[in-house]
Amino acid sequence: MSVDSYLELFTSLFGWTFYGILWDVLVSTGIVYLPFLGILIDNWREPAQGGEVGHASGLSLRRMEIELFIALLVVVLAGQPAALTPLNAGTLSYLPPPTLLNPTPTTATVAAPQSTYGTTGFTGSAATVNVPVWWYGVIALSSGLNHAIVEGLPTVADMRTFEQQAHLATIADPRLRQEVSGFFSQCYIPARSKYQAERPNTAAINGILTTYGADDPDWMGSHVYRDTAGYYDTLRPTNQITGWAYNAARDTEYDPATPPAWGKPYCKQWWEDGAIGLREKLINEADATSAGFSGLVVAIAPALASEQQNDAVAKTVLTNAPPSWSSNELIANNASGSGLFNTAGNIVKGGLATGGVVTASALFSVTMTAVLQSLPMVQAIMLLGIYALLPLVVVLSRYSIAMMVVGGMAIFTIKFWTVLWYLAMWVDQNLILSMYPDVNVFLQIFANPGEHDAKRMLLNMITTSLYLGLPLLWSGMMAWAGVNIGRSITAATSPLARPADDAGRQGGSLGKMAVSKGMKKK
């Protein structure tokens, strides 16, 4: 049998284990027999209140037989755990849907849960638990229906996973953070200052801005500064850069007879080198902090040129770097930075944060991520509670068929939340793709969040309402159906009791007539 989450692998076993324990307690104390006693008393008392006459006792006995038969049927199907339908830990499985991080998932079992639930927390459950036939059928049918529907729905790009991974990509290495700060103050600030002062308007620069966006000069990996003469190709840091070998032809300020430990590369070299360049280090740092984020960028936007993909990864990492500003870091050739980095785009972000848009969007995104991760856990725990408490419901309902149907609908309703969450995810992913039709623009929302925060906040609100609202709407609709089904079953079984009631009333009337005639004769 398949389930819908890693946690449900264990809560299903524990829930039915508690069911068996509670049922055994009810049997050993004799509580399970009390509903039969109630059926006997009711079917004796009600006709007797109308008067003992004619065929009333026969109809009462017939009604008693029918109700006892129904009660015994409910006990067999939905009360007593049956060895015919065991729930085995070896056959209980969960196959997670494919994602960007796990495109070919493997099936999880209790023995190989692929999670930490089974290491220490959920241990000690029986390997095999007997489940009543009715509830086993309901669970199997619900799970099979869920998976059939999910398999039938079209697949979409997992953009939310990409967004979450983008937020994780940052600079964890303090030495790299210091190097970024040095490049920022010794290369980017001088280049940007020159660009702002000269405001060049050439065909080459306009072509770069058309290809890479009008905001290209606003970040340290700008193609304007890298591909235009007089910027990164001529600028060099004032300090030696660790890892860069001394080059006599380039580092002419040093005496070749006494070369320094390290050299001073041109800013273009410092950024672009494929082995020890700063951009290459940022890409490697992204992969280290965000589970291969650069590969996700290629997977999510294969149409982009590799140059733009690499820029998107580097820009995302720089955006997520811990924001710590010092006014001295804005001064050209300053080398006394704290090691923390921020770009001009983050200045814009800081200004917007004053208005609360970025802050609200970030907090909402974090909250939504936590909610989405907790929903399957809530579902699994609620199912555990239902399974564990079902014996009391079965007994207190006096072994009612309506209880079987309504209880089955309750289990089906909660398990169907999985389909609704997949539907919400499908709508969410398509909304993201619709609102960011240009994949290049979508990649830039992580590097320039200030330009798209209102749109992202709107998407987060819609997504949250879908993930929470659809299950609430569905549960309410199923509650209406459950009430109507319960009433329908009651109405269908009421004719069985009506003849005895009518006979009782007729017997009472006949008895009164006989008594009144006897009084008159006297």
N, C-alpha and C positions, 0 to 999 in steps of 0.2 A: 504494500500500500504506500502511496506517495503522500507527502505532506507539503506545506506551503512555506516553511521557513526552517532554518537550522534549529531554533529553539523548540519548534513543534515536534521535532524528533523525540525530544525528551519529555515535554509536557504531555504528549499523548500517552506515553507509557505510564508516567506517574499519575495522570488523571484516571486512567482505567485501573491502575493498581489501587488507588484510593477508593474507586467505585467498588472493587471486589472486597476491600476491607470493610467498608460501610455496609455493604449488602450482607456480609457474614454476620456483622453485629446485629443487624435488624432481624436476621433469621434466628440467631441464637437467643435473642431476647423475646422472640415471638411477636414482634411488632408487625412483621409482614403478614400475619394472620388476622390482624384486627380488621382490615377492610372486608374480609370474607364474613366476619361476624357482623359488621355493619350492614352488609347486603342482606343477610338472613333476617336481622331485626327489622330493617326497613320494609322488606317485602312481607313480613308477618304483621307489622304494626299498621301499615296504611290500609290494607283491606279490612283488618279487624276493626278499625275505627269506624268504618261504614256499616258494620253489622255483619254477623256470620250468617250467610244465607246462600242457598243454591250453589251455583258454580263459581262463586267468588273465590273459594279456597283453591279450586282447581286452576283458575287463571293466575292466582297469586303464586302457586307452585310453578307454573309455566314461566312466569316472569322471573322468578328466583333462579330457575335453571338457566335461562338465557343470560342473566347478569353474571352468574357464577362461571358460565362457560367463557364469556368475554373476559372476565377477570383472570381466569386461568390462562387464556390465550395471551393476554398482555404480560403475565408473569413469565411465560415461556419465551416470548419473543423479545420483550423489552426489560425484563427484570433479572432473571437468573442468568449470570455469565455462562456462556455456552462454550464447551470445548470444540464445537464445530467451527467456530469463528475466532481463532486465536489471533492476537496482535503480537507479532514476533519482531524483536529488535533487529533480527537479521534481514527481514523483508521490508522494514519501514525505511523509506528513503526520501531524499529531497534533491531535486535537480534545479539549481539556481538558474535564472535566465542569463543568457550571454550578455556581457557588458564590454566596454572598451578595455577594461583592465583584465577581464577574463572572458575572451571571445569563445573559448571552447571549454565550458565548465564541466566538471566531473560530478557524478552522483555522490552525495553525502549520505552516510549511514551512521548509526549509533556507534559502530566500531571505528569508523573513519569520519568523524563529524565535520572536519574542516573548520572547526570553531573551537573556542575554549569552554563551551558549555559542558562538554563531557569529561573534561580533565579532572576537575575536583568538585564542581558545584552539583551536577546532576549525576550522581553515582549511587549505586545500590538498588536500582530498579530491577524488577524481575525481567529475565530475558524474554519470557512469554507471558502474556496476560490475556485471559479469556474475556471476551466482550459479548454482550447479548446480541443476538442475530440482527434485531432491528437497528440498533445503533451502529453496528458494524456496516450494515448495508447503507445507512444514511451517510456515514463518513466516506465510504468507498465511492458512492455515487457523487457526493459533493466534490471530492478531490478529482475524480475523473472528469467531471464536468468543467471544473476550473481549468484544468490543464488543456482540455480540448478547446475551450474558448480562447485561452491565451495563445495556444499554437495557431489558432485560426486568425487572430488579429495580426495586422501587418507590423513588421519591425521598423523601428526608426533609429536614427543616430542617438547615442546616449550622451546628449549634450550636458546634462546635469553632472554626470561623472566627470566630464571634461572640465566643467566649471569648478567643481570641488578640487580636482587635482591642480587646476591653475592657481587656486588660492593657497595650496600647500607648497608650491614651488617658491623657494626663497633662498637667501644666502645664509647658510648655517656656519660656514667656516669663517672665523674672525679675520684670518689672514687675507682671504679673498675679499672680505668686506673692506679691509684697509686698502687693498689694491684698487678696488672700485672707487673708493673715496679719493685716492691719489689720481686716478685717471680723470675723475670728475673735475677736480680742482685744477689739474695741470694740463688737461687737454680740452675737455668740454667747455669749461668756462671761458678760456681764451678764444676758442673757435666761435662760440656763440656770441661773445662780445664783439668780435670782428664782424660777424655776419649781421648783427643788429646795427652796427655802426655804418657798414657799407651798403646794406640792403641791395645786394646784386640782383639784377633782373636780366639774366642771360637765358638763351634758349636751352642750354645744358641744364641749368638749375631748374628751370620751369619743367623740363622733361622729367627730372628726378622727382619733383613735387607731384607731378601727374602720376608717376608710377607708384611712389611710396606714400603719398598723402601729404596734405598741406602742413600737417603737424610733424613731419619728419625732422625738421631742425630742432624740435623741442626735446629730443632725447640724445643720450651720449653716443649711441650707435648710428647717428644720422648719416644717410648716404650723401647728403649735401656736403658734409664736412669730410667724408671719406673719399668721395669721387671728384671733388672740385679742388683745383690747384690752389695752394696757398693756405690750406687749412690743416687737416691731419697729416698730409704728406710732408709738411715742413715743420710742424710743431713737435717738440720733444719735451719730456719731463725734465724738471730741474734736478731731480734726485735719481740715483741709480735704482733700477728696478730689478729686484731679486728674480733670478731665473733667466735673465737676458744676458747673454755673453757679450763681452766687450768687443767692439768692432772698430778697429783703428781708422778705417775710412769714414765711419760715421761719427764716432766719439772723438772728434778732433781736439776737444778741450783738454784731453788727458795726454800725458807724455807716454808714448809707446814703450819707453824704457821701464816705466813703472806703471803698468796698466792697473786699472781698478778691478775690484772683485766682480762687479757687474757693469753692464752698459746702460745706455739710455736710448731705447728704441724710438723710432718715429711713432707718433700716436696711431697712424694707420697700421703700422706693423703690430703695435701693442694690442690693438683691437682685433685685427683680422687673422693673425697667424693661426694656422690650423692645428698646431701642436700645443703651444703655450700662450696663444692669444687670449685676451680677456673674454671675448665672446665665447670661445670654446670652453673656457673654465666655467662660465655662467651656464652654458648648456649642460655640462657635466654635473654642475651643482643642482640644476633642475631635476635631472634624472635621479640624483641621489636623494633629494628631499621629497620628490613627488612621484615615485614609482615609474620612471621612464616617461616623464611628461613630454619630452621632445618627440618620442615615438607617437604619442597621442595626437600631437599637433599634426604630424604627417598623416595619421589615420583619419583625422576629422576634416582635414583640408588638403587632400592630395592634389588638388588643382593648382595650389600655390607653388611658386618656384621655391627651391630649397633655400635661396637667400632670404626670401620673405618669411619662410617657416622658421629659420634660425633667428631672424630678427624678432619674431613674435615670441619665441621662447625666452630670449635674452631680455626683452622688454618686460615680459611677465615677471621674471625673477627680480628684476630691478624694482618693479612696482611693489612687490611684496617684501622687499628688504625692510628691516626695521627702520621706521622714519625718525631720524634724530637730526635736527638741523643746528647748525651754528652759523652765525652771520659771516664768520671768517671763511667758511667753506665756499662762499660766493666770490671770493677774491681770487683773481687769476694767479696761478703758480703758488698757491698756498699749499703747504704740505703738512699742516698741523691739524688735519682733520681727526675726528674721533673714531673714524673707521666705519661709521654708519653712513648710509647713502640715501639720497633722495634726488629726484629729477625735477625738471620744471613742471612736468605733468603732475607730480605730487604736490607742487605748490598750488596748482589749480584744485587738486583734490582737497587740500587742506582748507582752501577758501570755501569750497562747497560744503565741507564738513561743518563749517561755522553755521551754515544755514540748516544743517541737519539732514540733508538728503543722503549723503554718503554714509553717515553714521547709521541712519535708520535703515538704509538698504543693507549694510553689512550685518547689523544686528538681526534684521529680519531673515537674511540668508542663513546665518548661523542657527537661528531658532528653527527655521524650516528644515535644515539638514538634520538637526537633532530629532525633530518630530517624525520625519520620514524614516529615520533609522529605528525609532522606538515603536512605530505602528505595528510591524509584524510581531514584535515582542508582546505588545498588549493583546493582540489577537490570540497568540499562543497561550498566554496566561488565562485569558477569558475562557478559552476552550477547556483548559485544565480545570477551571472552576466548575464549568457546566458538567463535564464528565464526572467529577468527584461528587457532585451534589445530586446527580440524577436519581440515585436510589431513593432518597427522601421524596423527591417529586413523584416518582412512580407510586410509592406507597400512599402518600397523602392524597393523591388524585383518585384513590380507590381503584387503581388499575384501569384507568379510563383510556379508551381508544383515542379520544380527542387529545389527551395528554401526549400520546405517542406521536401524533401528527404535528402538534404544536412544538413539541420538543425537537422533533426532526427538523422542522422549519427553522428553529432557533439555531441549531448547529449549522444547517445549510446557509443561513443568513450570514453568520460570522465568517464561515469559510469562504463565502463568495466575496468578502471584502478584498481578497487577493486579486480577483478579476477587476474589481472597481479601481484598485490602486494601479493596476497595469493600464487600465483605460485612462486614468488620470495622468499617468506618466506619458502615455502615447499622445494625449492632447497637449501636454506641457511641452514635449519635444517638438511637436509640429508648430506650436505657438512660437517657440524660440527660433525655429528655422524661418517662420513667416515674418517675424519681426526683425530678423537679421538676415535678409536675403543675400547680402554680400558677405561671403565667408571671410574675406579680408577684414571687413568691418567687425565681424563677430570676434575674430582673433584679437582685434585691438581693444575690445571693451575691457579686457583685463589689464592692459597697459595704460589705457586712458579712461579710467572708470568715470571720471567726472562728466564725460560727454554722454553717458548712457545710463546713469544711475536711476533716473526716473523710470526709464523703460524696464530696467532690471527689477526695480521694486514692484512695478505693476505685475510683472511676470511672477514674481515670488508670491504676491498676494493671491493671484489667480490659482497658482499651483496649490498653495495651502488650502484654499477654499475647496478645491477639487478633492484633494486627499482626505480632508475631514468631512466635507459636505456630502459627497457621494455616499459614503457608508451610512451617514446619519439619515439621508433621504431613503436609501434602500432599506434600512432597518425599520424606519417608520412605515414604509409601504408594506413590508412583510408583517409588521404588527397588525395592520388593518386586515391583511389576508388571514393571519392566524386567528384573529377574533371571529372573522366570518366563517372560517373552517370549523372552529370550535362550536359555533352556533349551529352550523349545518349538520354536524355530526350529532349534536344533541337533538336537533329536530328530526333527524333520521331514526334515532333510537327511541324517541318518545312514543311512537305508535305501539312499541312492544309493551309499554307500561299502561297505555290508555285503556285497553280492555279490562284490566284488573281494577283500575280506578273507577271506570264506569260501572263495573259489576258491584263494587263496594258501595257506590252511591245508590244504585238500584236496590241493593240488599238493605241498606239503611232505610230507604223509603218504604219498602215492603214491611220491614220490621215495625216501623212506626204505624203503618196502616193496620197491621195485625193487633198491635197493642190497643189502638184506638177502638177497633171493633170489639175487642174483649171488654173494654170499659163500658161501651154502649150496651152490651148484652146484660151486664150487671145492672 
